[in-house]
Structure formats: structure tokens, C-alpha cells
């Protein structure tokens, strides 16, 4: 009985493949079949890291640090961003993610009304030409406003 059901299911799958994917059947199978194994394993790995190991990615620390800044930013407005982080590209990507829906622009050019500075490795409060300090969040994150001078 089970053999007959398997044969029927196999014939059904072949008819679907012939109907929808006649020329790329092999490529589709190479994508779909591994996905049935990879996606559940990846999901369980992520669940284990978060729930069992209590381990989080670096993006979580950025979200925690920049949560207070997000409230002070206008939605969808362009905001400049500078940092003293050694890996500026990765830092910029995490900050963009943490501050959605604001549009983060790396560097000081072109100048926008607001500037976010992340200075974790530099002592003191930096100054930027054309900007004045608006708020110091105390966790290495500073918000500057463009000067009217």
C-alpha cells in the first residue's frame, strides 16, 4: 500500500515539474531539495544560540545603544554618521540597521541637519565644523545639530 502511494506522489511531482519547469528541472531540484534540509537546521541553530546559549550577534548591542537616539531622529530624514570604529563598513551597516527608518549617510559630506557620532575609543567629546552638540547619550553616542552660522 505505501509503495503505491509513493509511486502516485512521485508521478504527481514529476507532472508538476514538467508543467512548470520543463527546461530548468535539474537546477530547481538542486535548489529545492537541499533547502528542505538546510532551512530547518539553520532555524534550529539560531534558536539554540539565542535561547539556550544566550548568545546574540553584534547587531543586538548596536540596537541597544542606538535605541535612545532613534527616538530623537525624524523618520526618513537623512542623517550624517561618523565613527572611530576600526572597521567602518561593518559599523556603518549595523548603525543603518539600528536606526531604521532614518536614512544614514556615512561621513560629513553632504552636510545634513543632524549628525550622529559614535566615539567609543576616543576620549572626550569631538567637535565637527558646522555642527554643535545637541545631546550626549553617555554611551559613546553623540547627536549633533547643524549650526546656523
C-alpha positions in Angstrom: 0.0 0.0 0.0 2.8 2.5 0.9 4.7 1.7 -2.2 1.6 2.6 -4.3 1.2 5.9 -2.5 4.9 6.7 -3.1 4.6 6.0 -6.8 1.5 8.2 -7.1 3.3 11.0 -5.2 6.3 10.6 -7.4 4.2 10.8 -10.6 2.4 13.9 -9.3 5.7 15.7 -8.6 7.0 14.8 -12.0 3.9 16.1 -13.7 4.2 19.4 -11.7 7.9 19.7 -12.7 7.2 19.0 -16.3 4.4 21.6 -16.4 6.1 24.5 -14.6 9.8 23.9 -15.0 10.4 22.0 -18.2 13.8 23.4 -19.1 15.3 24.0 -15.7 14.1 21.0 -13.8 17.6 19.9 -12.7 18.5 23.3 -11.4 15.2 23.7 -9.5 15.7 20.3 -7.8 19.3 21.3 -6.9 17.9 24.3 -5.0 14.7 22.9 -3.5 15.9 19.5 -2.2 18.8 21.0 -0.1 16.6 23.7 1.1 14.3 21.1 2.8 17.4 20.2 4.9 19.3 23.4 5.3 16.5 25.8 6.4 15.2 23.7 9.4 18.8 23.1 10.5 19.7 26.8 10.3 16.5 27.7 12.1 17.3 25.3 15.0 20.8 26.6 15.2 19.7 30.2 15.6 17.1 29.2 18.2 19.7 27.3 20.1 22.1 30.3 20.0 19.5 32.7 21.3 17.5 30.6 23.8 19.9 28.0 25.1 23.4 29.7 24.8 22.0 33.3 25.4 24.4 34.4 22.7 23.5 37.4 20.4 25.0 38.8 17.3 26.7 42.2 17.3 23.7 43.9 15.9 21.8 43.5 19.2 24.4 45.7 21.0 24.0 48.4 18.3 20.2 48.3 18.7 20.5 48.6 22.5 23.0 51.5 22.2 21.1 53.4 19.5 17.6 52.9 20.8 17.6 56.2 22.6 18.9 58.0 19.5 16.2 56.6 17.3 13.5 58.4 19.3 15.2 61.8 18.7 15.5 61.3 14.9 12.9 62.4 12.4 11.6 59.4 10.3 13.0 59.1 6.8 15.3 62.1 7.2 18.9 61.9 6.0 21.4 61.9 8.9 25.2 62.0 8.8 27.2 59.4 10.7 30.8 59.3 11.7 32.6 56.8 14.0 36.0 55.9 15.4 35.4 52.2 14.9 38.3 50.5 13.1 36.0 48.6 10.7 33.9 51.5 9.4 32.0 49.5 6.8 30.6 46.9 9.2 30.0 49.6 11.8 28.0 51.7 9.3 25.8 48.7 8.3 24.9 47.9 11.9 24.1 51.6 12.6 21.9 51.8 9.5 20.0 48.8 10.6 19.7 50.0 14.2 18.4 53.4 13.2 15.7 52.5 10.6 13.7 54.4 9.3 16.2 57.3 9.3 18.5 57.4 6.3 22.0 57.2 7.5 24.7 58.8 5.3 28.3 57.9 6.0 30.7 60.8 6.5 30.2 64.6 6.8 29.5 65.3 3.1 26.9 66.3 2.1 26.0 68.0 5.3 22.6 67.3 6.7 20.7 68.8 9.6 21.7 66.1 12.1 25.0 64.2 12.7 25.4 61.0 14.8 28.8 60.4 16.1 29.9 57.1 17.7 33.2 57.6 19.6 33.9 54.6 21.8 37.7 54.6 21.6 38.4 58.3 21.7 38.4 60.2 25.0 36.5 63.5 25.2 33.8 64.9 23.0 34.8 65.5 19.4 33.9 68.7 17.6 32.9 68.9 13.9 33.0 72.0 11.8 29.5 73.2 11.1 27.9 71.2 13.9 27.1 71.9 17.5 26.5 69.2 20.2 22.8 68.6 20.7 22.8 65.6 23.1 25.4 63.3 24.7 23.8 59.9 25.4 26.7 58.8 27.6 27.3 55.5 25.8 29.7 56.7 23.2 26.9 58.1 21.0 26.5 61.8 20.4 23.9 63.7 18.4 24.9 67.0 16.8 22.8 69.6 15.1 23.9 71.7 12.1 24.9 75.2 13.2 23.1 78.2 11.7 26.3 80.3 11.5 
